[in-house]
Amino acid sequence: MLATQLKHYLAEAGIAATEAQQQQLLAFVALLDKWNKAYNLTSVRDPQQMLIRHIMDSLAVSPYLQGKRFIDVGTGPGLPGIPLAIMHPDKQFVLLDSLGKRIRFQRQVQIELKLGNIFSVESRVEDYQPQELFDGVLSRAFASVSDMLNWCAHLPQKNGAFYALKGQLDAAELAEIPSRYTVQQQIQLTVPHLDEQRHLLIITSRD
């Protein structure tokens, strides 16, 4: 049932996934559903809704990623980082979160799904000092874009970009983006069977 739905959703979104990748995505949903009962990792309880709200919502950004090395800030149980890592085995994803139970879940996913390209870090973003900077800084959990830019300013390399996944866009929020940054792209995303607005802002430094 879920496998058939995932195939349909991927086809609707125009995303090509191998059979192995589809199995990994389904295994991630199964683990999230299992752990959620004890650890309350997400407010989404139904695996069918997880496919839409977590898997497909995360993968909507997939075609726009530029570079090899990414950090997913405030990743929670690994969203969007783990679905993106499954789809992009050639890219590296650091999953940053300050809650230990989320990090433990991510590490279990890494073991069970044999994902060699995710690295879980338990830290507050302002305390995290990476040895190597990132091509892209991803987040779908920040309250505002300006907060994301201010708190994550030390993470991208010189030509790196911020990828802010948002619902509805708020003109006042966009107006608060610090002047040293520029919005390179503002993309309206389409998530199959999700009747809510989704946008991606790709932001770079003017420096």
C-alpha positions as CSV (number, residue, x, y, z in Angstrom):
1,M,0.0,0.0,0.0
2,L,2.6,2.6,1.1
3,A,5.0,1.3,-1.5
4,T,2.4,1.9,-4.3
5,Q,1.6,5.4,-2.9
6,L,5.2,6.3,-2.8
7,K,5.7,5.3,-6.5
8,H,2.7,7.4,-7.5
9,Y,3.9,10.4,-5.5
10,L,7.4,10.3,-6.9
11,A,6.0,10.0,-10.4
12,E,3.7,13.0,-9.8
13,A,6.6,15.0,-8.5
14,G,8.9,14.0,-11.4
15,I,11.5,12.5,-9.1
16,A,13.4,9.4,-10.3
17,A,14.2,6.9,-7.5
18,T,15.7,3.5,-7.8
19,E,13.9,0.5,-6.2
20,A,16.6,0.5,-3.4
21,Q,16.0,4.2,-2.7
22,Q,12.3,3.7,-2.5
23,Q,12.8,0.8,0.0
24,Q,15.0,3.1,2.1
25,L,12.4,5.8,2.1
26,L,9.8,3.3,3.2
27,A,12.1,1.9,5.9
28,F,12.7,5.4,7.2
29,V,8.9,6.0,7.5
30,A,8.5,2.6,9.3
31,L,11.3,3.5,11.8
32,L,9.8,7.0,12.3
33,D,6.4,5.5,13.0
34,K,7.8,2.9,15.4
35,W,10.0,5.4,17.4
36,N,7.3,8.1,17.3
37,K,5.1,6.0,19.7
38,A,7.7,6.2,22.4
39,Y,9.7,9.4,21.6
40,N,7.2,11.7,20.1
41,L,9.5,12.8,17.3
42,T,6.8,14.2,15.0
43,S,3.2,15.3,15.4
44,V,2.3,13.4,12.2
45,R,1.0,10.0,13.4
46,D,-0.2,8.3,10.2
47,P,2.5,6.7,8.0
48,Q,0.5,7.7,4.9
49,Q,0.7,11.3,6.0
50,M,4.4,10.9,6.8
51,L,4.9,10.0,3.1
52,I,3.4,13.3,2.1
53,R,4.3,15.7,4.9
54,H,7.8,14.3,5.6
55,I,9.2,12.4,2.6
56,M,7.7,14.2,-0.4
57,D,7.8,17.6,1.4
58,S,11.6,17.0,2.0
59,L,12.2,15.8,-1.5
60,A,10.6,18.8,-3.1
61,V,13.9,20.7,-2.6
62,S,15.9,17.9,-4.2
63,P,16.3,19.3,-7.7
64,Y,17.7,22.6,-6.5
65,L,20.6,21.4,-4.4
66,Q,24.0,22.7,-5.6
67,G,27.2,21.3,-4.2
68,K,28.4,18.2,-2.3
69,R,28.3,19.1,1.4
70,F,25.2,20.2,3.3
71,I,24.0,20.8,6.8
72,D,20.4,20.4,7.9
73,V,19.9,22.8,10.9
74,G,17.2,21.9,13.4
75,T,16.7,18.7,11.5
76,G,14.4,17.0,14.2
77,P,14.2,13.4,13.3
78,G,16.2,14.0,10.1
79,L,14.0,16.2,7.9
80,P,14.7,17.0,5.2
81,G,18.2,15.7,5.5
82,I,17.6,11.9,5.6
83,P,15.3,11.7,2.6
84,L,17.7,13.9,0.6
85,A,20.7,11.8,1.7
86,I,18.8,8.7,0.4
87,M,18.2,10.4,-3.0
88,H,21.7,11.9,-3.2
89,P,24.3,9.2,-2.2
90,D,27.0,11.4,-3.8
91,K,26.4,14.3,-1.3
92,Q,27.2,14.5,2.4
93,F,24.6,15.7,5.0
94,V,25.4,16.8,8.5
95,L,22.2,16.6,10.6
96,L,22.2,19.1,13.5
97,D,19.8,19.1,16.4
98,S,20.1,19.9,20.1
99,L,17.8,17.1,21.4
100,G,19.5,13.8,22.2
101,K,16.5,11.6,21.5
102,R,16.4,12.9,17.9
103,I,20.1,12.2,17.4
104,R,19.7,8.7,18.8
105,F,16.9,8.1,16.3
106,Q,19.0,9.4,13.4
107,R,21.9,7.1,14.3
108,Q,19.5,4.1,14.4
109,V,18.3,5.1,10.9
110,Q,21.9,5.4,9.7
111,I,22.7,1.9,11.0
112,E,19.5,0.2,9.7
113,L,19.5,1.9,6.3
114,K,23.3,1.7,5.9
115,L,23.5,5.4,5.1
116,G,27.2,6.4,4.8
117,N,26.6,10.0,3.9
118,I,24.8,11.3,7.0
119,F,26.5,12.5,10.1
120,S,24.5,13.4,13.2
121,V,25.6,16.2,15.6
122,E,24.0,17.0,18.9
123,S,24.5,20.8,19.3
124,R,22.9,24.2,19.3
125,V,23.6,25.8,16.0
126,E,25.4,28.8,17.5
127,D,27.8,26.5,19.4
128,Y,28.6,24.3,16.4
129,Q,32.0,25.0,14.7
130,P,32.5,22.7,11.8
131,Q,36.0,21.8,10.6
132,E,34.9,22.2,7.0
133,L,32.3,24.7,5.8
134,F,29.2,23.8,3.7
135,D,28.0,24.3,0.1
136,G,24.4,24.5,1.4
137,V,22.7,25.3,4.7
138,L,19.2,23.7,4.8
139,S,16.4,24.4,7.3
140,R,12.7,24.0,7.4
141,A,12.4,24.6,11.1
142,F,13.4,28.2,11.8
143,A,10.8,30.7,13.0
144,S,12.1,33.4,10.5
145,V,14.5,33.6,7.6
146,S,16.4,36.4,9.3
147,D,16.9,34.2,12.4
148,M,18.2,31.4,10.2
149,L,20.7,33.7,8.5
150,N,21.9,35.3,11.7
151,W,22.3,32.0,13.6
152,C,23.8,30.1,10.7
153,A,26.0,32.8,9.2
154,H,29.2,30.9,10.2
155,L,28.3,27.7,8.4
156,P,28.4,28.2,4.6
157,Q,31.6,28.5,2.6
158,K,32.2,31.7,0.6
159,N,30.1,30.7,-2.4
160,G,27.6,28.6,-0.3
161,A,23.9,29.2,-0.1
162,F,21.1,29.0,2.4
163,Y,18.0,26.9,1.5
164,A,15.1,28.0,3.6
165,L,12.0,25.8,3.2
166,K,8.9,27.8,4.1
167,G,5.1,27.5,4.0
168,Q,3.4,30.7,3.0
169,L,5.7,33.6,2.3
170,D,5.3,36.7,4.5
171,A,6.3,40.0,2.9
172,A,7.2,41.5,6.3
173,E,9.5,38.5,7.1
174,L,11.2,38.8,3.7
175,A,11.7,42.6,4.3
176,E,13.6,41.7,7.5
177,I,16.3,39.8,5.6
178,P,19.6,41.5,6.4
179,S,21.0,43.7,3.6
180,R,24.2,41.7,3.3
181,Y,22.1,38.8,1.9
182,T,20.3,38.5,-1.4
183,V,17.4,36.1,-2.4
184,Q,18.7,34.4,-5.5
185,Q,15.6,32.3,-6.1
186,Q,12.1,32.2,-4.7
187,I,10.5,29.0,-5.8
188,Q,7.0,27.8,-5.3
189,L,7.2,24.0,-4.6
190,T,4.5,21.5,-5.4
191,V,4.1,18.6,-3.0
192,P,1.7,15.8,-4.2
193,H,-1.5,15.7,-2.2
194,L,-0.5,18.5,0.1
195,D,-3.0,21.3,0.0
196,E,-0.7,23.9,1.6
197,Q,1.7,26.4,0.2
198,R,5.4,25.5,0.1
199,H,8.2,27.7,-1.0
200,L,12.0,27.5,-1.2
201,L,14.2,30.5,-0.8
202,I,17.8,30.2,-2.0
203,I,19.8,33.0,-0.3
204,T,23.4,34.0,-0.8
205,S,25.7,36.5,0.8
206,R,26.5,39.7,-1.1
207,D,30.1,39.7,0.3
